């Protein structure tokens, strides 16, 4: 009887050890699958940099405009002309983010608002948009161009503009 109990005890021990290894391997496999899924998701929806020599960027200009009320303020006008560019299958947008902590320049982290003067809903081949200091209620902003083609986004580097004259 003692021999049977030892064999049963040894069998239970081996069975528990096998289930422990199986459970450990399952947990490890779940982590690997989750990590793979996250990486796949990130690669599928990541933004790439827009080539600085892109004809789309060459069609956009930012001009300083003197403010009529204050001599120490420059307003801005973003103008674009995409008439000479092949736009088939592309969505072009201009993203503007107003900044509260202008002393950090392009590395600012406190933003007031984000808007798109040009996007797929209000797209025009040629046009302009004025950013008036008193309308946006900020001392500076940053802007970039975002191009979506075949569900892949490309974004230009951020450009920085300060309303206050130096």
C-alpha positions in Angstrom: 0.0 0.0 0.0 2.9 2.4 0.8 4.4 1.7 -2.6 1.1 2.6 -4.4 0.9 5.8 -2.3 4.4 6.8 -3.3 3.7 6.2 -7.0 0.4 8.2 -6.8 2.3 11.0 -5.0 5.1 10.9 -7.6 2.5 10.8 -10.4 0.7 13.9 -8.9 4.0 15.7 -8.5 4.9 15.0 -12.2 1.5 16.0 -13.3 1.6 19.3 -11.4 5.1 20.0 -12.7 3.9 19.3 -16.3 0.9 21.6 -15.8 3.2 24.3 -14.3 5.5 24.1 -17.3 2.5 24.1 -19.7 1.0 27.1 -17.9 4.4 28.9 -17.9 4.9 28.3 -21.6 1.3 29.4 -22.4 1.9 32.7 -20.5 5.2 33.2 -22.3 3.6 32.5 -25.6 0.7 35.0 -24.9 3.3 37.7 -24.1 5.1 37.0 -27.3 1.9 37.1 -29.3 0.8 40.4 -27.6 4.2 42.0 -28.2 4.1 40.9 -31.9 0.6 42.3 -32.2 1.6 45.7 -30.7 4.7 45.9 -33.1 2.5 45.1 -36.1 0.0 47.7 -35.1 2.7 50.3 -34.6 4.3 49.6 -37.9 1.0 49.7 -39.7 -0.1 53.1 -38.4 3.2 54.9 -37.9 3.9 58.2 -39.5 6.9 58.6 -41.7 8.8 61.8 -42.5 7.8 63.7 -45.6 10.8 64.3 -47.8 12.0 67.9 -47.3 12.4 68.3 -51.1 8.8 67.1 -51.7 7.0 69.2 -54.3 4.1 69.4 -51.9 6.3 71.4 -49.4 7.5 73.6 -52.2 3.9 74.6 -52.8 3.4 76.0 -49.3 4.6 79.3 -48.0 4.3 81.1 -44.7 4.5 84.9 -44.8 4.8 87.4 -42.0 2.2 90.2 -42.1 2.4 93.4 -40.1 -0.5 93.7 -37.6 -2.6 96.8 -38.2 -3.1 97.5 -34.5 0.2 96.6 -32.8 3.6 97.4 -34.2 5.3 94.7 -32.2 3.1 91.9 -33.7 3.5 89.9 -36.9 0.5 87.9 -38.1 1.0 85.0 -40.4 -0.5 83.8 -43.7 -0.1 80.3 -44.9 -0.6 80.0 -48.6 -0.5 77.0 -50.9 -0.6 76.1 -54.6 -0.9 72.5 -55.5 -1.9 73.1 -59.2 1.4 71.7 -60.5 1.3 68.5 -58.3 -0.2 65.1 -59.0 -2.8 64.9 -56.2 -4.5 61.6 -57.2 -5.0 59.4 -54.2 -3.5 61.9 -51.8 -5.0 63.8 -49.0 -3.1 66.9 -48.1 -3.6 68.7 -44.8 -1.9 71.5 -42.9 -1.9 71.1 -39.2 -1.5 74.1 -36.8 -1.0 73.8 -33.1 -1.1 77.0 -31.0 1.5 77.0 -28.1 1.2 78.5 -24.7 4.9 78.0 -23.6 6.7 79.9 -26.4 9.9 80.2 -24.4 10.6 76.5 -25.2 10.4 77.1 -29.0 9.8 74.1 -31.1 10.2 71.8 -28.0 7.0 73.3 -26.4 4.8 70.9 -24.5 1.8 73.1 -23.5 -0.5 73.5 -26.4 -3.7 75.5 -26.6 -5.5 74.1 -29.6 -5.0 72.2 -32.8 -6.8 72.8 -36.1 -6.4 72.2 -39.8 -6.7 75.3 -42.1 -6.5 72.8 -45.0 -7.8 69.2 -44.9 -9.9 66.8 -47.0 -13.2 68.5 -45.9 -12.2 72.0 -47.1 -9.5 71.2 -49.7 -8.7 73.8 -52.3 -6.0 73.5 -54.9 -5.0 77.1 -54.3 -5.7 79.2 -51.3 -4.5 80.8 -48.1 -5.3 81.1 -44.4 -4.5 84.0 -42.1 -3.5 83.4 -38.5 -4.2 86.6 -36.6 -2.6 86.9 -33.2 -5.8 88.1 -31.4 -8.0 85.4 -33.1 -5.8 82.4 -32.0 -5.0 84.0 -28.6 -1.5 82.6 -28.6 2.0 84.1 -28.9 3.3 81.4 -31.2 2.3 78.3 -33.1 3.9 75.3 -34.9 2.7 73.9 -38.2 3.4 70.9 -40.5 2.0 69.3 -43.6 0.4 65.8 -43.4 0.0 63.7 -46.5 -2.1 60.5 -46.5 -1.7 58.1 -49.4 -2.9 54.5 -49.4 -3.6 54.8 -45.6 0.0 55.7 -44.9 0.7 59.1 -43.3 3.7 61.2 -44.0 4.3 64.3 -42.0 6.8 67.1 -42.5 9.0 68.4 -39.7 7.3 71.0 -37.5 7.9 74.6 -38.4 7.7 77.3 -35.7 6.3 80.8 -35.9 6.3 83.5 -33.2 3.8 86.4 -33.4 6.0 88.8 -31.4 8.6 90.7 -33.4 12.2 90.2 -32.3 
